[in-house]
Structure formats: structure tokens, C-alpha cells
Amino acid sequence: MNAPLDHRETAANYRAVITRKGKYRVILCRDGIQWILQRKKGRDDRPWEGFGYYTTRAALMRDWERLHGQIPPEIASLPDRVRGYADGKTV
């Protein structure tokens, strides 16, 4: 059984995860005003930690590519600015 989705951005089961690869993931912040690049440090039971904050897809793609080399479709298909994404999302 899956745990219910959580409103806390640092939670493993946060409700607005866009993509995840290994110890990194991208989320939409709970206010819908920015995308956040997060990393998991240490044990799996530790909270996710934000280290990059973006309002444009181009900036998010630049930093994701530095980490992984390839942009996943979930990021590539985001609108140019977070406002276009967040307007249609309930966080």
C-alpha cells in the first residue's frame, strides 16, 4: 500500500514531484511559484534538501544537464516559465 501524498516539500512522498533520478528530483513548490531541484543526502530516511530554485525551464534544464547530461521528457515538456505550469496545477 502506498503512503498518502504529503504537502511537505522535503517529504519522500511529496505530492508535486515532477521527476526523479537517483538522489536528485525536481518538484513544484507548494505555492506554485518555482521549481525546486532537490537532493537526498545520507540515509534514505533523511529529508530532501533544496539547492536550486527556478522560475524558468531554461535555467532548470541547464543545472539538471550539469548533473545528468540528459534532460528527461518531464522537464523538457515544462512551459518556459513556472507560472504557465502552476496555473493549471493544484499543489
Secondary structure, 3 states (H helix, E strand, C coil): CCCCCECCCCCCCECCEEEEECCEEEEECCCCCCEEEEEECCCCCCCEEEEEEECEHHHHHHHHHHHHCCCCHHHHCCCCEHHHHHCCCCC
